[in-house]
Amino acid sequence: MAAKGTRNIKVSYRSIDRCSKNRSFKTLEGAQKFAQEWVGETPEMGTSYTVSGDGIGRITVEGATLRELFPKLAPAGRYDEYIDSYDD
């Protein structure tokens, strides 16, 4: 059983030039740092992945959500509520 506060998070980075990096993390902070180093703090959000602003790199994750990896993408609450606020 995992120690309190530890998780099993797998983060994968892929780029259009076939560079790939796969890492496992026991803490969310480590996973965030890795993911944000590769695609930035506010990448474009897809359904199951994020893409860097220049379109070169993509991050996928298991064991955490994309919003957990990139907390600056939307404020606390539901992501769709944040997007709906732009419809006004």
C-alpha positions as CSV (number, residue, x, y, z in Angstrom):
1,M,0.0,0.0,0.0
2,A,1.3,3.5,-0.9
3,A,2.4,5.8,1.9
4,K,0.1,8.7,2.7
5,G,0.5,11.5,0.2
6,T,2.1,9.3,-2.4
7,R,0.5,8.5,-5.8
8,N,1.4,6.6,-8.8
9,I,1.3,9.1,-11.6
10,K,2.6,8.4,-15.1
11,V,3.3,11.3,-17.5
12,S,4.1,10.9,-21.1
13,Y,5.6,13.5,-23.4
14,R,5.6,13.1,-27.2
15,S,6.7,15.6,-29.9
16,I,6.1,15.8,-33.6
17,D,9.8,15.0,-34.2
18,R,9.4,11.7,-32.3
19,C,11.0,12.7,-29.1
20,S,9.4,10.9,-26.2
21,K,9.8,10.9,-22.5
22,N,7.9,8.7,-20.0
23,R,8.2,9.3,-16.3
24,S,6.5,8.0,-13.1
25,F,6.0,10.1,-10.0
26,K,4.9,9.5,-6.5
27,T,3.9,13.2,-5.9
28,L,1.7,15.6,-7.9
29,E,4.3,18.3,-7.6
30,G,7.0,16.2,-9.4
31,A,4.5,15.3,-12.2
32,Q,3.5,19.0,-12.5
33,K,7.1,20.1,-12.8
34,F,8.0,17.6,-15.5
35,A,4.8,18.3,-17.6
36,Q,5.1,22.0,-17.3
37,E,8.8,22.0,-18.3
38,W,7.8,20.3,-21.6
39,V,4.6,22.1,-22.6
40,G,4.5,25.2,-20.4
41,E,2.1,26.1,-17.5
42,T,-0.9,26.9,-19.8
43,P,-0.9,24.5,-22.8
44,E,-3.9,24.0,-25.0
45,M,-6.3,21.5,-23.4
46,G,-7.7,18.5,-25.4
47,T,-10.0,15.9,-24.1
48,S,-7.3,13.5,-22.9
49,Y,-4.1,15.4,-23.6
50,T,-2.5,18.9,-23.6
51,V,-0.5,20.4,-26.4
52,S,2.2,23.1,-26.1
53,G,1.4,26.5,-27.5
54,D,3.6,26.0,-30.5
55,G,2.0,22.6,-31.3
56,I,5.2,20.7,-31.0
57,G,4.7,18.6,-27.8
58,R,1.8,16.7,-26.2
59,I,1.4,15.5,-22.6
60,T,-0.9,12.6,-21.5
61,V,-1.3,11.4,-17.9
62,E,-2.5,8.4,-15.9
63,G,-3.1,8.6,-12.2
64,A,-4.0,12.3,-12.1
65,T,-6.1,14.7,-14.2
66,L,-4.8,17.2,-16.7
67,R,-6.2,20.0,-14.5
68,E,-4.2,18.8,-11.6
69,L,-1.0,18.9,-13.7
70,F,-1.9,22.4,-15.1
71,P,-3.8,24.3,-12.4
72,K,-3.4,27.6,-14.1
73,L,-5.7,26.5,-17.0
74,A,-8.9,27.2,-15.1
75,P,-9.9,28.5,-11.7
76,A,-11.3,26.2,-9.0
77,G,-14.7,24.8,-10.1
78,R,-15.8,23.1,-13.2
79,Y,-13.8,23.7,-16.4
80,D,-17.0,24.1,-18.5
81,E,-18.3,26.8,-16.1
82,Y,-15.1,28.7,-16.8
83,I,-15.5,28.4,-20.6
84,D,-19.2,29.4,-20.3
85,S,-18.3,32.7,-18.7
86,Y,-16.9,33.8,-22.1
87,D,-20.3,33.4,-23.8
88,D,-21.7,36.5,-22.1
